[in-house]
Amino acid sequence: MGVLLCFTPIDPIKALYWSAVINGVISVSIMVVIMLLASRREVMGPFAISMKIRILGWAGTGVMDIAMLSMFWFLGK
């Protein structure tokens, strides 16, 4: 795939930039699903995350969400 990309008119730097943007946008929803599943004893059994890890996980998810929303806000200006 990398060799074929050299023969297309796609700018590799722009492709890397947009793949990082898409990754950042998608990662928020993935983190929400992971937090919901990791918190449930029915799913994780004895390996369900503790309250401390749950708080840290939701804080990290919130930071990612704020970063994503601010990116869209600054791109809109």
ZADOTI-709676 format. One record per residue: x, y, z of N, C-alpha, C in turn; residue number from 1. Coordinates in nm, 4 decimals, padded with zeros to 6 digits. Last residue first. Layout:
<pts>
[[X Y Z] [X Y Z] [X Y Z] NUM];
...
</pts>
This chain:
<pts>
[[-01.3610 02.8768 01.2940] [-01.3354 03.0216 01.2967] [-01.2471 03.0653 01.1842] 77];
[[-01.3667 02.6051 01.2791] [-01.4814 02.6799 01.2275] [-01.4592 02.8299 01.2238] 76];
[[-01.1436 02.5217 01.4112] [-01.1454 02.5056 01.2662] [-01.2587 02.5847 01.2035] 75];
[[-01.2216 02.5709 01.6742] [-01.1157 02.6540 01.6160] [-01.1087 02.6387 01.4646] 74];
[[-01.4218 02.3738 01.6986] [-01.4542 02.5136 01.7230] [-01.3502 02.6051 01.6574] 73];
[[-01.2844 02.1372 01.6529] [-01.3882 02.1767 01.5596] [-01.4242 02.3244 01.5755] 72];
[[-01.1165 02.1541 01.8808] [-01.0585 02.1460 01.7455] [-01.1620 02.1893 01.6427] 71];
[[-01.3004 02.1463 02.0859] [-01.2251 02.2702 02.0644] [-01.1572 02.2705 01.9285] 70];
[[-01.3873 01.8810 02.0601] [-01.4813 01.9919 02.0378] [-01.4085 02.1236 02.0150] 69];
[[-01.1474 01.7451 02.1201] [-01.2122 01.7281 01.9907] [-01.3068 01.8437 01.9605] 68];
[[-01.0988 01.8321 02.3824] [-00.9993 01.8569 02.2777] [-01.0620 01.8451 02.1389] 67];
[[-01.3275 01.7329 02.5097] [-01.3040 01.8781 02.5061] [-01.2035 01.9123 02.3971] 66];
[[-01.2774 01.4587 02.4746] [-01.3971 01.5195 02.4177] [-01.3811 01.6709 02.4066] 65];
[[-01.0436 01.4236 02.6225] [-01.0431 01.3953 02.4784] [-01.1623 01.4602 02.4100] 64];
[[-01.1470 01.4875 02.8744] [-01.0396 01.5696 02.8169] [-01.0325 01.5484 02.6659] 63];
[[-01.3313 01.2776 02.9064] [-01.3765 01.4165 02.9015] [-01.2722 01.5093 02.8408] 62];
[[-01.1581 01.0607 02.9169] [-01.2568 01.0678 02.8094] [-01.3082 01.2099 02.7948] 61];
[[-01.0243 01.1235 03.1540] [-00.9509 01.1170 03.0275] [-01.0433 01.1248 02.9072] 60];
[[-01.2422 01.0990 03.3287] [-01.1724 01.2275 03.3167] [-01.0927 01.2324 03.1861] 59];
[[-01.3020 00.8316 03.3019] [-01.4000 00.9295 03.2542] [-01.3382 01.0683 03.2426] 58];
[[-01.0620 00.7292 03.4150] [-01.1006 00.6977 03.2778] [-01.2005 00.7961 03.2210] 57];
[[-01.0718 00.8254 03.6786] [-00.9620 00.8652 03.5902] [-00.9963 00.8396 03.4433] 56];
[[-01.3049 00.6924 03.7632] [-01.2991 00.8387 03.7648] [-01.1893 00.8888 03.6721] 55];
[[-01.2203 00.4250 03.7336] [-01.3384 00.4739 03.6610] [-01.3384 00.6259 03.6535] 54];
[[-01.0133 00.4095 03.9136] [-00.9822 00.3969 03.7715] [-01.0984 00.4470 03.6867] 53];
[[-01.1699 00.4384 04.1480] [-01.0588 00.5297 04.1190] [-01.0239 00.5270 03.9700] 52];
[[-01.3467 00.2226 04.1374] [-01.3996 00.3586 04.1296] [-01.2892 00.4581 04.0939] 51];
[[-01.2070 -00.0374 03.9226] [-01.2442 00.0216 04.0507] [-01.2942 00.1642 04.0298] 50];
[[-01.3353 -00.2492 03.6592] [-01.2452 -00.1454 03.7106] [-01.2998 -00.0855 03.8406] 49];
[[-01.3663 -00.6047 03.6690] [-01.4269 -00.4723 03.6496] [-01.3403 -00.3677 03.7185] 48];
[[-01.2844 -00.8613 03.7069] [-01.1868 -00.7690 03.6512] [-01.2444 -00.6313 03.6213] 47];
[[-01.4825 -01.0348 03.7802] [-01.3959 -00.9824 03.8874] [-01.2934 -00.8801 03.8374] 46];
[[-01.6773 -00.9269 03.5069] [-01.6661 -01.0169 03.6208] [-01.5765 -00.9574 03.7286] 45];
[[-01.7291 -00.7791 03.2810] [-01.5891 -00.7988 03.3201] [-01.5708 -00.8971 03.4352] 44];
[[-02.0121 -00.7865 03.2534] [-01.9241 -00.8065 03.1381] [-01.7848 -00.8484 03.1821] 43];
[[-02.1185 -00.7461 03.5017] [-02.1760 -00.8530 03.4189] [-02.0858 -00.8860 03.3006] 42];
[[-01.9888 -00.5205 03.5919] [-01.9486 -00.6496 03.6488] [-02.0032 -00.7665 03.5659] 41];
[[-01.8871 -00.2510 03.4001] [-01.9948 -00.3469 03.4263] [-01.9409 -00.4799 03.4766] 40];
[[-01.6740 -00.0944 03.3267] [-01.7382 -00.0668 03.4549] [-01.8414 -00.1722 03.4938] 39];
[[-01.6038 -00.1646 03.0712] [-01.5093 -00.1977 03.1790] [-01.5713 -00.1756 03.3166] 38];
[[-01.8189 -00.0599 02.9208] [-01.8000 -00.2050 02.9325] [-01.7100 -00.2417 03.0497] 37];
[[-01.7808 00.2174 02.9542] [-01.9080 00.1548 02.9912] [-01.8919 00.0041 03.0098] 36];
[[-01.5193 00.2487 02.8553] [-01.5499 00.2811 02.9945] [-01.6804 00.2157 03.0397] 35];
[[-01.5557 00.1702 02.5866] [-01.4632 00.0963 02.6728] [-01.4942 00.1228 02.8198] 34];
[[-01.7341 00.3698 02.5010] [-01.7760 00.2289 02.5006] [-01.6859 00.1455 02.5921] 33];
[[-01.5674 00.5958 02.5306] [-01.6951 00.5868 02.6029] [-01.7404 00.4418 02.6118] 32];
[[-01.3592 00.5375 02.3532] [-01.3306 00.5469 02.4965] [-01.4577 00.5373 02.5795] 31];
[[-01.4985 00.5516 02.1115] [-01.4403 00.4239 02.1521] [-01.4108 00.4246 02.3018] 30];
[[-01.5611 00.8229 02.1039] [-01.6704 00.7255 02.1149] [-01.6179 00.5882 02.1563] 29];
[[-01.2960 00.9241 02.0874] [-01.3853 00.9627 02.1977] [-01.4974 00.8596 02.2140] 28];
[[-01.1831 00.8288 01.8498] [-01.1352 00.7756 01.9779] [-01.2259 00.8122 02.0954] 27];
[[-01.2800 00.9691 01.6336] [-01.3361 00.8367 01.6614] [-01.2994 00.7874 01.8010] 26];
[[-01.1191 01.1990 01.6449] [-01.2651 01.2099 01.6530] [-01.3271 01.0758 01.6927] 25];
[[-00.8588 01.0988 01.6167] [-00.8961 01.1751 01.7354] [-01.0461 01.1856 01.7538] 24];
[[-00.8746 00.9786 01.3618] [-00.8440 00.8970 01.4794] [-00.8852 00.9688 01.6077] 23];
[[-00.9135 01.2048 01.2038] [-01.0185 01.1030 01.2107] [-00.9981 01.0139 01.3333] 22];
[[-00.6634 01.3289 01.2479] [-00.7879 01.3973 01.2838] [-00.9011 01.2953 01.2994] 21];
[[-00.4880 01.1388 01.1420] [-00.4794 01.1728 01.2844] [-00.6061 01.2429 01.3311] 20];
[[-00.5656 01.1454 00.8757] [-00.5831 01.0203 00.9494] [-00.5736 01.0445 01.0996] 19];
[[-00.4937 01.4061 00.8110] [-00.6356 01.3718 00.8174] [-00.6600 01.2379 00.8863] 18];
[[-00.2095 01.3836 00.8292] [-00.2838 01.4818 00.9088] [-00.4290 01.4390 00.9232] 17];
[[-00.1512 01.1881 00.6376] [-00.1189 01.1643 00.7785] [-00.1978 01.2577 00.8693] 16];
[[-00.2388 01.3258 00.4097] [-00.3015 01.1988 00.4454] [-00.2738 01.1646 00.5918] 15];
[[-00.0632 01.5399 00.4054] [-00.2066 01.5658 00.4265] [-00.2792 01.4381 00.4667] 14];
[[00.1691 01.3931 00.3540] [00.1588 01.4708 00.4773] [00.0132 01.5035 00.5076] 13];
[[00.1244 01.2800 00.0993] [00.1344 01.1936 00.2177] [00.1231 01.2692 00.3497] 12];
[[-00.1136 01.3760 -00.1312] [-00.0008 01.4270 -00.0538] [00.0107 01.3449 00.0751] 11];
[[-00.2010 01.1830 -00.4087] [-00.2311 01.2147 -00.2684] [-00.1040 01.2612 -00.1989] 10];
[[-00.1719 01.0918 -00.6664] [-00.1530 01.2355 -00.6427] [-00.1808 01.2786 -00.4984] 9];
[[00.0258 00.7873 -00.6519] [-00.1021 00.8596 -00.6552] [-00.0769 01.0078 -00.6299] 8];
[[00.2585 00.6524 -00.6101] [00.2177 00.6746 -00.7483] [00.0816 00.7417 -00.7612] 7];
[[00.2822 00.6147 -00.3398] [00.3804 00.7012 -00.4064] [00.3381 00.7359 -00.5483] 6];
[[00.0954 00.4223 -00.2819] [00.0642 00.5599 -00.2451] [00.1603 00.6582 -00.3121] 5];
[[00.2265 00.1894 -00.3477] [00.1216 00.2374 -00.4373] [00.0853 00.3820 -00.4082] 4];
[[00.3880 00.1686 -00.1217] [00.4503 00.1894 -00.2527] [00.3472 00.2419 -00.3515] 3];
[[00.1945 00.1228 00.0773] [00.2811 00.2401 00.0840] [00.3464 00.2717 -00.0488] 2];
[[00.0834 -00.1197 00.0000] [00.0000 00.0000 00.0000] [00.0872 00.1251 00.0000] 1];
</pts>
